[in-house]
Amino acid sequence: MRMLHIACKELKAFRDPAMLVFMLATPLAIMLILGTALSRGFDREIEIGEIRVLYRLEQPDRTLGQVWSEFVRDAESSGVRFEVSDSREKGLEMVRRAEYAGMAVVSDSGMVYTGNDRAAVENAIVQGLLQTFADRYRLSAVLADGGISAPEDVGREYVRSVSVDGTRQPDSMDYYAVVITTMIILYSALTAAQLMEWERKRKTDLRLLSAPVSKAEIFVGKMAGSFLLHAVFVILLVLFSRYAFNADWGSRPLAVLPILFSQLLFVLGFGVAVSYLLRGGGAAGVVIMVIVQLEALFGGAYFPVEGSTGWFGAIAAWSPLGLTNRALLQVIHAGEWSTALRAMAFNFGAAALCLGLAAVIMRKKEGL
């Protein structure tokens, strides 16, 4: 019961306007700014206009001419326009000037395609089309030799794109809703570092110690109250970003809360442990702020760090914040929980270590 009274006292911080602005209004504003301003950086769609290609038919037979005409007509409806070239030399010169993506020379003996190096994507599309045409022509020739008419729809589907990885990728708002939420949880370490310091500054630590309550009850009560306070802010951030900004938190947004709460417990324990190791004061705040900023950088709070190489990628791979962010994104967009289980195991283990260390130091101290 006495621990509940201490915990309820910590919840009174809800009446502090500065706390409300920092824990709720500030991250929502950052989500809106970054999610809107950096939306183009998350656009994975490539828009390609009409592709123009030159061609020359050199002494084609009847079958080749017929199949090629059908191919050119069908390709044009797909956005690839084949135009006849007066001469091979003139056509190649126009390709070199990038007026056309490439030039195809088609004859009974084979096909030669020359593409412009500056149009790599367009060339890949055209080469795929020409390969499909060659296969279709060979099929038509084989059927014609056997006296069989080729079906009209053979080879009509010249381009078909199939994605092996069907995982939905987050857009900018989806991404920053997650990483800004985890980043603001990091700043809770500053609050945790001041839990006992505030009591000492207000001279209420002596009153607590003289009351019929043990140090353990004081420690657990203050930690429980701080955890509940920040947990409410985390829930509000998830709900606000989902319904105000249409950020994707998955089909069941509350399913991600265990991951967020595990990070919150670790961060609070870390803040308390640092304050006791550095004997409180301004030193703990400075150290925590430096660590928080570095974690935000290497953990992907400002920009995606997936695929980073070199020393930056090596550090990012070991970032606790990065592990939590990866876990959340995989759960939300792929339904994959393996990384989430590792992240929660790490967070709970690190929280137990930090809280245990802080409790031991507190018990040995004369005061709080």
Residue pairs with C-beta under 8 A, 6 or more apart in sequence:
2 212
2 213
2 217
2 221
3 217
3 220
3 221
3 224
4 221
5 221
6 213
6 217
6 218
6 221
6 222
6 225
7 221
7 222
7 224
7 225
7 228
8 225
9 225
10 195
10 221
10 222
10 224
10 225
10 226
10 228
10 229
11 225
11 228
11 229
13 19
13 229
14 20
14 229
14 232
22 187
23 184
23 230
23 233
24 233
24 236
24 237
24 240
26 184
27 180
27 181
27 183
27 184
27 237
28 237
28 240
28 241
28 244
28 245
30 176
30 180
31 173
31 176
31 177
31 180
31 241
31 245
31 247
32 245
34 172
34 176
34 180
35 172
35 173
35 175
35 176
35 177
35 245
35 247
36 172
36 173
38 172
38 176
38 303
39 171
39 172
39 173
41 172
41 303
42 169
42 170
42 171
42 172
42 175
43 171
44 169
46 121
48 79
48 121
48 122
48 125
49 79
50 79
50 80
50 81
51 79
51 80
51 81
51 101
51 122
51 125
51 126
52 81
52 83
52 99
52 100
52 101
53 80
53 81
53 82
53 83
53 100
53 101
53 102
53 103
53 104
53 126
54 82
54 83
54 84
54 85
54 91
54 94
54 95
54 100
54 102
54 103
54 104
55 72
55 82
55 83
55 84
55 85
55 103
55 104
55 105
55 106
56 84
56 85
56 87
56 88
56 91
56 103
56 104
56 105
56 106
57 64
57 65
57 68
57 84
57 106
57 107
58 105
58 106
58 107
59 107
59 108
60 68
60 106
60 107
60 108
61 108
63 137
63 140
63 141
63 144
64 106
64 108
64 137
67 133
67 136
67 137
67 140
68 106
68 133
68 137
71 129
71 133
71 136
71 158
72 82
74 156
74 158
75 81
75 82
75 129
75 158
76 82
78 158
78 159
80 125
80 126
80 129
82 104
83 100
85 91
85 94
85 103
88 103
88 105
91 100
91 103
92 103
92 114
94 100
94 103
95 101
95 102
95 103
95 114
95 115
95 116
96 116
98 116
98 118
98 119
100 116
101 115
101 116
101 119
101 122
101 123
101 126
102 113
102 114
102 115
102 116
102 119
102 122
102 123
102 126
103 113
103 114
104 111
104 112
104 113
104 126
104 130
105 111
105 112
105 113
111 130
111 134
113 126
113 127
113 130
115 122
115 123
115 126
115 127
116 123
125 159
128 158
128 159
129 158
129 159
132 155
132 158
132 159
133 155
133 158
135 155
136 154
136 155
139 150
139 154
139 155
140 150
140 154
143 149
143 150
144 150
167 333
167 334
168 333
168 334
169 333
170 178
170 248
170 329
170 332
170 333
173 241
173 245
173 246
173 247
174 247
174 248
174 332
174 333
175 304
175 329
177 241
177 242
177 245
177 247
177 248
177 249
178 247
178 249
178 325
178 328
178 329
178 332
179 299
179 300
179 301
179 325
180 301
181 234
181 237
181 238
181 241
181 260
182 260
182 263
182 299
182 301
182 321
182 324
182 325
182 328
183 296
183 299
183 301
183 321
184 233
184 237
185 230
185 234
185 260
185 263
185 264
185 267
186 267
186 292
186 295
186 296
186 321
187 292
188 226
188 230
188 264
188 267
188 268
188 271
189 267
189 268
189 270
189 271
189 274
189 288
189 291
189 292
190 271
190 285
190 288
190 289
190 292
191 226
191 230
191 268
191 271
192 223
192 226
192 267
192 268
192 269
192 270
192 271
192 272
192 275
193 271
193 272
193 274
193 275
193 280
193 284
193 285
193 288
194 275
194 285
195 222
195 223
195 226
195 272
195 275
196 205
196 222
196 272
196 275
196 276
196 280
196 362
196 368
197 275
197 280
197 281
199 205
199 208
199 368
200 280
200 367
200 368
205 367
205 368
206 367
208 218
208 368
209 215
209 367
209 368
215 362
215 363
215 368
216 359
216 363
218 368
219 358
219 359
219 362
223 268
223 269
223 272
223 355
226 268
227 264
227 265
227 268
230 264
230 268
231 261
231 264
234 257
234 260
234 261
234 264
235 257
238 249
238 253
238 254
238 256
238 257
238 260
239 253
241 247
241 249
242 248
242 249
242 253
248 332
248 333
249 256
249 332
250 256
250 331
250 332
250 333
255 331
256 328
256 331
256 332
258 344
259 324
259 327
259 328
259 331
259 340
259 343
259 344
260 328
262 343
262 344
262 347
262 348
262 351
263 320
263 321
263 324
263 343
263 347
265 347
265 348
265 351
266 320
266 346
266 347
266 348
266 350
266 351
266 354
268 351
269 350
269 351
269 352
269 353
269 354
269 355
269 358
270 288
270 350
270 351
270 354
271 284
271 288
272 354
272 355
272 358
273 354
273 355
273 357
273 358
274 284
274 287
274 288
275 284
275 358
276 357
276 358
276 361
276 362
276 365
277 284
277 357
277 361
278 284
278 287
295 301
295 319
295 320
295 321
296 302
296 321
298 305
298 312
298 315
298 316
298 319
298 321
298 322
299 305
299 316
299 319
299 320
299 321
299 322
299 324
299 325
300 306
300 316
300 319
300 321
300 322
300 325
301 321
301 325
305 312
305 313
305 316
305 319
305 322
306 326
307 313
308 316
316 322
320 346
320 347
320 350
323 339
323 342
323 343
323 346
324 343
324 347
326 339
326 343
327 339
327 340
327 342
327 343
327 344
328 340
330 336
330 337
330 338
330 339
330 340
331 337
331 339
331 340
362 368
